[in-house]
Amino acid sequence: MMEITSNFWNGKTVEMAAVYYSGNSSNTLEWVETLKKFVMNFNVKKIYVGKIVPSMIAHVGPGLLGIASLSR
C-alpha cells in the first residue's frame, strides 16, 4: 500500500490525507502509526485518522487499513 501511494503521490502536492482502519488489535494500531508517519513524510498539510464504518467491517472484518487523499 505504501509503495503504491508513494508512486501515486510522486511529484504531486498532497493537500489532505486520511488513514482509516477497523479493529483495535495492537497490530492494526501499530500499522496506523506507521501509515501516519509515512503520510507525514510527504509534507501533507492536513492528516485525518478515523475508523472505518461498521458496514465495511461487516464485509471485510477487523484489520482493514486504507489511505485516502486529495492531491494536485
C-alpha positions as protocol buffer text, in pm:
chain_id: "A"
residue {
  index: 1
  type: MET
  ca { x: 0 y: 0 z: 0 }
}
residue {
  index: 2
  type: MET
  ca { x: 278 y: 244 z: 86 }
}
residue {
  index: 3
  type: GLU
  ca { x: 465 y: 178 z: -240 }
}
residue {
  index: 4
  type: ILE
  ca { x: 151 y: 234 z: -449 }
}
residue {
  index: 5
  type: THR
  ca { x: 67 y: 551 z: -256 }
}
residue {
  index: 6
  type: SER
  ca { x: 423 y: 678 z: -287 }
}
residue {
  index: 7
  type: ASN
  ca { x: 420 y: 626 z: -663 }
}
residue {
  index: 8
  type: PHE
  ca { x: 81 y: 796 z: -691 }
}
residue {
  index: 9
  type: TRP
  ca { x: 190 y: 1098 z: -486 }
}
residue {
  index: 10
  type: ASN
  ca { x: 528 y: 1134 z: -658 }
}
residue {
  index: 11
  type: GLY
  ca { x: 560 y: 1490 z: -787 }
}
residue {
  index: 12
  type: LYS
  ca { x: 222 y: 1598 z: -651 }
}
residue {
  index: 13
  type: THR
  ca { x: 118 y: 1829 z: -371 }
}
residue {
  index: 14
  type: VAL
  ca { x: -90 y: 1635 z: -120 }
}
residue {
  index: 15
  type: GLU
  ca { x: -341 y: 1875 z: 34 }
}
residue {
  index: 16
  type: MET
  ca { x: -508 y: 1628 z: 269 }
}
residue {
  index: 17
  type: ALA
  ca { x: -474 y: 1263 z: 355 }
}
residue {
  index: 18
  type: ALA
  ca { x: -663 y: 1023 z: 576 }
}
residue {
  index: 19
  type: VAL
  ca { x: -568 y: 693 z: 736 }
}
residue {
  index: 20
  type: TYR
  ca { x: -867 y: 472 z: 801 }
}
residue {
  index: 21
  type: TYR
  ca { x: -876 y: 147 z: 995 }
}
residue {
  index: 22
  type: SER
  ca { x: -1100 y: -115 z: 1153 }
}
residue {
  index: 23
  type: GLY
  ca { x: -1043 y: -301 z: 1477 }
}
residue {
  index: 24
  type: ASN
  ca { x: -830 y: -224 z: 1780 }
}
residue {
  index: 25
  type: SER
  ca { x: -572 y: -502 z: 1778 }
}
residue {
  index: 26
  type: SER
  ca { x: -219 y: -397 z: 1867 }
}
residue {
  index: 27
  type: ASN
  ca { x: -104 y: -500 z: 1517 }
}
residue {
  index: 28
  type: THR
  ca { x: -366 y: -279 z: 1349 }
}
residue {
  index: 29
  type: LEU
  ca { x: -285 y: 17 z: 1572 }
}
residue {
  index: 30
  type: GLU
  ca { x: 89 y: -24 z: 1502 }
}
residue {
  index: 31
  type: TRP
  ca { x: 14 y: -11 z: 1130 }
}
residue {
  index: 32
  type: VAL
  ca { x: -197 y: 301 z: 1180 }
}
residue {
  index: 33
  type: GLU
  ca { x: 103 y: 472 z: 1344 }
}
residue {
  index: 34
  type: THR
  ca { x: 332 y: 351 z: 1064 }
}
residue {
  index: 35
  type: LEU
  ca { x: 95 y: 488 z: 800 }
}
residue {
  index: 36
  type: LYS
  ca { x: 64 y: 822 z: 981 }
}
residue {
  index: 37
  type: LYS
  ca { x: 444 y: 858 z: 983 }
}
residue {
  index: 38
  type: PHE
  ca { x: 456 y: 757 z: 616 }
}
residue {
  index: 39
  type: VAL
  ca { x: 199 y: 1024 z: 524 }
}
residue {
  index: 40
  type: MET
  ca { x: 386 y: 1290 z: 724 }
}
residue {
  index: 41
  type: ASN
  ca { x: 696 y: 1229 z: 508 }
}
residue {
  index: 42
  type: PHE
  ca { x: 510 y: 1385 z: 214 }
}
residue {
  index: 43
  type: ASN
  ca { x: 455 y: 1719 z: 392 }
}
residue {
  index: 44
  type: VAL
  ca { x: 79 y: 1669 z: 384 }
}
residue {
  index: 45
  type: LYS
  ca { x: -96 y: 1984 z: 505 }
}
residue {
  index: 46
  type: LYS
  ca { x: -377 y: 1808 z: 692 }
}
residue {
  index: 47
  type: ILE
  ca { x: -394 y: 1446 z: 812 }
}
residue {
  index: 48
  type: TYR
  ca { x: -706 y: 1274 z: 940 }
}
residue {
  index: 49
  type: VAL
  ca { x: -726 y: 941 z: 1121 }
}
residue {
  index: 50
  type: GLY
  ca { x: -1056 y: 761 z: 1158 }
}
residue {
  index: 51
  type: LYS
  ca { x: -1232 y: 432 z: 1194 }
}
residue {
  index: 52
  type: ILE
  ca { x: -1399 y: 261 z: 902 }
}
residue {
  index: 53
  type: VAL
  ca { x: -1777 y: 242 z: 920 }
}
residue {
  index: 54
  type: PRO
  ca { x: -1933 y: -78 z: 1061 }
}
residue {
  index: 55
  type: SER
  ca { x: -2095 y: -171 z: 728 }
}
residue {
  index: 56
  type: MET
  ca { x: -1749 y: -209 z: 571 }
}
residue {
  index: 57
  type: ILE
  ca { x: -1624 y: -408 z: 870 }
}
residue {
  index: 58
  type: ALA
  ca { x: -1915 y: -648 z: 826 }
}
residue {
  index: 59
  type: HIS
  ca { x: -1785 y: -735 z: 480 }
}
residue {
  index: 60
  type: VAL
  ca { x: -1408 y: -740 z: 536 }
}
residue {
  index: 61
  type: GLY
  ca { x: -1356 y: -781 z: 910 }
}
residue {
  index: 62
  type: PRO
  ca { x: -1117 y: -616 z: 1152 }
}
residue {
  index: 63
  type: GLY
  ca { x: -767 y: -513 z: 1049 }
}
residue {
  index: 64
  type: LEU
  ca { x: -867 y: -326 z: 733 }
}
residue {
  index: 65
  type: LEU
  ca { x: -642 y: -28 z: 657 }
}
residue {
  index: 66
  type: GLY
  ca { x: -677 y: 244 z: 396 }
}
residue {
  index: 67
  type: ILE
  ca { x: -531 y: 573 z: 279 }
}
residue {
  index: 68
  type: ALA
  ca { x: -732 y: 842 z: 104 }
}
residue {
  index: 69
  type: SER
  ca { x: -603 y: 1172 z: -26 }
}
residue {
  index: 70
  type: LEU
  ca { x: -665 y: 1494 z: -212 }
}
residue {
  index: 71
  type: SER
  ca { x: -365 y: 1578 z: -429 }
}
residue {
  index: 72
  type: ARG
  ca { x: -277 y: 1808 z: -717 }
}
